[in-house]
């Protein structure tokens, strides 16, 4: 399986390389340079997300007259940048550092004059890394809701709709604080479908929905009764027309689809590649079935590379450690051992290099993975039922560990099979 693993990792790296945020920003500004500012106006830079560091570095190189620069990122990607202040928030569950980052961003936005321009560099992860509770809420209220959301099985757009309604920066909140300055945002998408309202919960665009929408989603997901009373009070209040954000110029510079195309191009050298789905979303068990069904129907007389992209969800039923990519790999290992023949390998990974609250980017499955877990003295069915995919895959040497990549365009998957 060494050759298959090498190829799968090369395809994963091609996806990461194509999502390089510095390269994407450079290409965008070369095509569409910034317009001149009024006399006395300042360019102020704010980068938020897991790709904040490379985006900020590139922005400072391309906009050398920037007056101020603030980058907010996760601890794994932290590094100092000459000419910028760099601070860390927490991910995936925000904490006091995320609140401090949110306050710093608000203060920066409020310092702008009408002639200034806030250049905002946004990437995935920003929703948790920069938080500011809406009036009447506390950080503990937001953290409690976030934990409910992560265990709810809701899709990312539904989670972000709710988060926006509880925030003073999301859903255009940052724009309101920056008024009357102009705002130009460059966005690296980690959201399938590239809805700008959902990326980092949309700090520079109008919200996805209303308070009533958020309330309805939480009720349907069965988490409304568990929410803090202050949250229920806010989401039950009437909408406020004055909270509608002003307009900004938002430009998408990179996405999951671009990375899938890069994987296809690399695979075409030696394999028969097929883009099966760019929307591998929803429940992780259903996604595993989609992968295995595609493998069952793929040609068996040639080397095949099946490519997927998306962002699945896991409904937590146990107390184990893992992430959606690891659980997807574990489920494919189980189904594949039952239904697939020949030499094959499946890899699922987050392009940011981190899957859930673990040090792994994702997981790997082969025909031998399920039995290798048993051979290590573990019960794979029990671990799967407990959402303990990390321990299961670790026991089989099947974790994908890359470290932080400095980018984030959701998840990518590849299934490789040799002929025969």
N, C-alpha and C positions, 0 to 999 in steps of 0.2 A: 504493500500500500504506500510505500515511500514516494513513488512517482506521482500517484494521485494526490497525496497530501501536498507535495511541492507545487503541483499545478493549481490546486485549490487555493493555496496561500498566495500564489502569484496573481490569481484572478481577484482575490480579495484586496491585495495591495493595489491592483490597477484601479479598483473602485475608489480606494482611499486617495490615490494620487490624483485622480480626475477631480476629486472634490477639494483639492488643495486651495484653501481660501485666499492665500496671497496671490496665487496665479490668477484666480478668478477675478479678484478685485483689480489687479493690474490690467487685465484684458478689458474690463468694463470701463475703467477710467481712460484707457488709450482710445477706446471707441467713442466714448461720450465724456469729454473733459468737464470739470466743474465750471459753472458760469462765474463771471466776476462778481465780487461782492460790492455793495455800496461803500462809499468812502467811510473809513473808520470801522467797517464790519470785520468780524473775526471768524475764522474757522475753528470750531471746537469739536473734538473727536470723542466719541463714546463707543466703546466696543463691549458687547455683552454676549456671553455664550462660551461654549467649549472651544470655539475657533477664535476667540477674542485676541489671543496673543499674536498669531501670524497675521490676522487681519489688521491689527493695530500697527505692527511693525511695517507692513507694506504701506499703510495709509500715511504713516509719518515720513516714509521715504518719498511718497508721491505728492504729499501735501506738506512741504517743509515749513510753510509759514503758519502751521497750526498753533493757535494760542494756548490751548489747554488740551490735555488728553487723559482720559480715564478708561482703563480696561478692567472688566469684571469677568473672571473665569473660575474654573474649578481648581481645587488644590493640585490635582494630578498634572495639570497643564501650566501651573504657575511658573513664571520666570520674570525677572526684572527686564524692563524696556527703557533704555535711555530716552528721556523726553516725555515719559508717560508715568502716571500713577497706576499701579496694578494691585488690585485687591481680589480676594477670593470669597465666593459664596459657597453654599453647600448644595450637593446634588446626590440623589434625586429628591430628598426631603429637605426643604429649606430650614435654616436655623438662624441664630443671632447674626452670624456673618453675612447671611443673605440679606437680612434686614438692614445691616450697616451698609451693604453695597447698594441697596435700594435707596436709602437715604442720601448716599453720596451722589447717585445719579440724579435724584430729584433736585438736590442743591445745585448741581452743575447746570441742569436745565433751567432752573429759576434765575441763574446768574446772567442769562443771555439778554441782549438788547435787540430791538427791532431790526438792526442792520446785521446781526450775527447769523451764522449758519451752524446748526448742529448736524454733524455728519455722524450718523449712527451705523455701526457695523454689527449686524445681528446674526447670531447662529444658534443652533439647537442647544438646549440646556438653560437658556436664559430665563425661562419661566421660574425655575427654582433658585438660580444663582442670584437673581435680583428681585427681592420682594419688598412690598410696602403694603401693609394692611389697609384696606379701605376704612374710611371713618367709621368708628364704632366697633372695629375688630382689633384683635391682638394677633401677634405672631403665633401664639399657641393655637388660636382659632384656625388660622390658615394651615398650620402644620397638621392639625387634627383632620381637617378636610382632605389635605393632600394624601395622608395615609389611607383614608377611606377610598379615595379615587384610585390609588395605585393597586388596591386589592379588589376593586369593583368589577373589573372586566370591561369597563367602558372604553370606547375608542378614544384616541388622542384628541380629536376635535371636540368631543363631548367634555373631556376633562378640561381642556383649555377654555371652553365656554364658561364653565363654572369658575375656574381660577380667575378669569378676567373680571367677573362680577364681584370678586372679593378683594380686588387689588386697586391700588392707587397709581400703578404704573402700567399695568397690562391693558389690552383693549383700547389703546390710544391714550392711556393715562400719561405717559411720558410726553406726548404732544401737548396736552393741556398745560403741563408744567413749563414747557418750552415757549409757549405763546408769549410774545408775538414774533419770535424769531422763526426763520424758515428751517425746515428739517428735511435733510436728504438721507435716506436709509438705503444701505446695501445689504442684501439678505441672502444668507446661505441656508437653503431649505432642508430641514430634517423631517418634514411632514409630507406624507404621501398625498399627491395631488397639488402640492405647493400652494395651499391656501395661506396667503400672507397673514391673515388674521390669527392663524394658529401657531405660526413659527415663533418660539419664545413667548407665546401668548400675545403676540401682536402689540408691542409697546408703541408702534408708530402707525397703526391702522385702526379702523373702527372695530368695535367688538363683534364677535361671531353672533351673539344673540343677546337676549334680555335677561333680567332677573327672573322673570316668570319661566323662561326657557330653562335656566339653570335649576330652578326649583323642581320643574317637571322631570328633568333628567335624573336628579338625585332621588326623587320619589320612585320613579320607575326602576332604578337600580337598587332600591331597597336600602339606601344609606341616609335618607333624609332624617329619620328618627334618631340616628346616631350622631348627627352633626351638632356642634355647639349651638346653644340658644342664640348667641349673638349673630351667628351665620344665618340661622333661620329667620331672625328678625330682619336682617338686611335684605335677604332674598324675597321676603314677603312684602317689602315696602314698594310703593309706587315708583315707576321709572321717573328719572329726572332729566328733562330735555336739556338742561344746562350742562349735563355731563357729556354731551356729544362732542367728540374731539374735532379739532380743526384738521385741515388737509396737510399731507406731507407727500414728498416724492419718494416712492418705494420702488427699488429695483432688485429683481431676483438675479443673482449672479452664479448660483450653483444649486444642484438638486440631485436626488436619488436617480432620476432617469438618466442624467448625464453619466453617472457612475456605472449604471447597467450597460449603457452603450460602450463604455470603455472595456468592461469585462467581455462583452461580445466580441469586440475587435481583437482582444488578446487571444481569446479562445479559438478564434477562426484560424489561427496558424496551424493547429494540430488536431482540432476537434470539430465536431459538427454542433455548433452552438444553437440554442433556441431560447429566446426570451419567453418564458412560460407566463410570467405575471409580473407586472410592476405595481401590483396592489395586493400583495400577500398580507392581508390584514385580518382583523377579527381574532376569534379564539384560537389559541395556539394548537389545540388538538385538531381543529378543522384544517389549519394550515399544514400540519403534518400529513394529514390525509391527502391534501392537494398535492404535496410534494411526491408522495409515494405513488399516487395514481398517475402522475405525469411520468414518473420513472417506469411504471409498468407498461405504459403505452409507447414509450420512446423506442426508436429503432435499436435492435440488438446486434446488428451486423457492422456497426461502426462506432468509433469512440464518440460518446455523446456528452455534451455539457449543457445542462439545463440551468437557466439563470432566473432568479427571482429577486424581487425587491419589495420592501414594505415595512410594516411595523405591527407585529401581532400583539395580542394582549393575553395576560395570564390571570385567571381568577384564582386567587389564593384560597386554598383549602387546608393548608398545613403551615408548619412553622419553619420549614427548611429555607436554605439559602440558594439563590439562583437568579436567573433572568430569563427573559422571553426567548433569547437565542439559544441559551443552554437547554431550556425545556423543550424547545422545538427540536434540537439535535437529539435529545434523549428520546423523544417520542418517535422520531424518524428511525432511530436505532432499534426501537421495539418493533415498529411496523415493518421495517426493512428486513429484520431477521426472520419475520414470519412470511413475508410475501415476495421478497426480491431474491434473485439469484445472480451469480457472477461476481466480478470484482467491481465494487462501487464505493464511493465516498461522498458524504454530504457535509458541507460546512455552512454554518450560519453565524454571522457576526455583526456587531454594531460598528459602523464606520468610525465611531468616536473612540473605539478601543476599550469600551467599558459596557458591560451588560449587567444591569441591575446593580445592587450594592456589593459587587464582587470585583476582583482584580482581573477577571476574564473578559474578553471581548465577545465570547460566544462559545460554541461547541462544535465537535466533529463526531460524525457517526460513520461506521463501517459495518460490514456483515458480522464482525466479531465483537463490536462494542458491548452489546447487551450481555453476552456471555462473559466478557472480560470483567464486567462489574460483579457478576456472580463469583468468578474465579478469585476476585479480590476480597471475598467474604462478605459482600454486601447483597442486599435484596433490592434489585432495581425497581420492582413494582412498588415496594413500600416507599422507597425514596421518591419515586415519581408522584405517588399519592400525597406525599408530604411536601411537594414542591421543592424537593432537595436535589435539584439537578446538578448543582455545583459539586456536591459530595459524590454523586453517582459518576459524573464524567471524570472527576479528578481521580477516582479509584481506577479508572480504565485508561488514564493518560490521554483523555480526549477533550481537554479544555483548549480553547483557542486564546492564547495570551499574547497580546501585542504591545501593551502599554498605551498611554494616551497618544492619539494620532494628530491632535490639533485641528481636527475637522469633525463634522457631524452631518451626514445626510441620510439618517435613518439606518436601516439594516439591509444587508444583501445576503443572498444565499446562492450556493452553487451545488448541483448534484452531478458528479462525474461517474461515468460507467464505461469500462472497457468492453470491446466486442467479445462475444462468446457466450 
